[in-house]
Amino acid sequence: MFRGRSKHTLDAKGRLAIPTRFREVLERRGEDTLVVTNHDSCLWVYARQDWLIIEQKAIELPEFDLDVNTYLRYFISGAKECPLKQNRITIPPDLREIAGLDREVMLVGQLKRFEIWDKDRWEEAFRRAKEHFPRASQSLRQFGI
């Protein structure tokens, strides 16, 4: 599982070093490729096998549903395979632009995936999450958490 959060730096070509703890997850699973896609104000990053599960579910969705088409056009169409080379991935320019990534970024573990945030956007999102957490934690009781 992808856990924790840490600050990193993108180089001018959009290369990002993947933290050791995340690489270890990939190595245990025999993965050497990540799939990166746009989501909200950040990027979501999946191990390739986990992404294939999402694609299999998406292919079964009704084709003529407006929300399905929105999901496919935004989330699924944004997906790019990013091979791990020398412990780094290169984030494509269009995804960097959508997420507002410049130089300082935050990697945020989300168990099955991790997120890549612009550092300033992350600080704002984290502030909002911290404020909302007491209410959110109460509502999660229904899931046994």
N, C-alpha and C positions, 0 to 999 in steps of 0.2 A: 504494500500500500504506500501511496505517496503521502508523507506527513511533514508538517512543519512549514515554516516560511523563512525566506532569506532574501537579502538584497544582492543583486548581481548587476553586471554591466554588459550592455550590447556593444560590440565593436562597430565600426563604420559600415561593415558589410552585413550587419544584422546577425552576426554569430553570437551564440549564447552558450556559455559553459553550463553543462548539466551537473548539478551537485552530486557528490559521491553517493549520498544516501538514495537519490533517485536512480542513479545509474545501477546501483546494487539491486534495486527492484527489477529493473529491466534485465540485468544479467541473469538473475535467478529464473526469470521467465523465458530466457533465450531470445529476447527482443533486441533489435538494433535499429529500429525505426519508430519514430514518433509521428503521430498524426496531429496536426495543429489546425484549429479552426477558430473563427471569430464567434464571440458570444458576449452580448451586452457591451461592457466597456473594457473587456479584457480578451485574452485568448485562452481557449481550453485545449489542453494537451493530453492525448491518450496514447497508451501503448497500442501498437498496430492491431493486435488481436482484440483488444477491447473496442476499438473503433469498428472492426468488422462486425461485431455484435450489434452495434448501433445501426450500421448500414442494413443488416438483415432485418431488423425491426422496421426501419424506415421503408424498405421496399414493399412491405406488407400494408402500408398505410393507404387509405383511399385517395386515388389520384385527383379527384375532382373536388376535394375539400379545400377551402380557401386557407385555413390555418396550416394544413399539411403543406400546401404549396409555398406558403411563407416560410415555414420551417426548412423545407428543402432548398429554397432559393437563398436563404441567408446562412443557415447553419451547415447544412450538408455540402452545399456548393463551395463553401469557403475552405473546405478541408484540403490540406496539402501534406503529403508524406515528406518527412524531414529525417533523412538518415543520420544516425549518430556517427560523427567522424571526429576522431581525436577528442572524444568526450564532449563534443559540441554539436549543436544543430544550427542551421542557418534559417532564420525566420524570413519568409518571403516579404518583399517590400509592401505588397498590398495588405498583408495581414498586420505588418508593423503600423501602417498608416491607419487602418481601421481601429486598432487598439490604442493609437496615440503613443506608440513606443518610440522613445528617442534613445536615451543612453542608460539611465538608471531604471532598473526594473525590479519587480518583486516576483519571486516564485512562491506560490502558495499551494501546499498539498491539500488535496481534496479526496483522498483515499484512492478511488479508481482512476483519477485524473489529477492533473495539477493545472493551476492557472498562471498566466504571465500577465502582469499588470504594469503599467507605467507607475513609477514610485509615487508620484503625487496623487494620481487617481486612486491608487491602493490606499493611501493614508485617509482619503475622504471616505472611501467605501468601508474601511475598517472602523472609522469613527461612527458611521451610521450603524454598522453591524453591532458595535459595542453598545450603542444606545438601545437598539432593538432586542438585544440578546435576552434580557429578563423575560420579555413577552414571548419571544420565540422558544425559549427553553421550556416555558409552561405549555405551549401548544404541542411540543414534541412528546409529551407524556402519552398521547394517544398511540404513539408508535413504540412505546416501551422504553423511551430514552429519558 
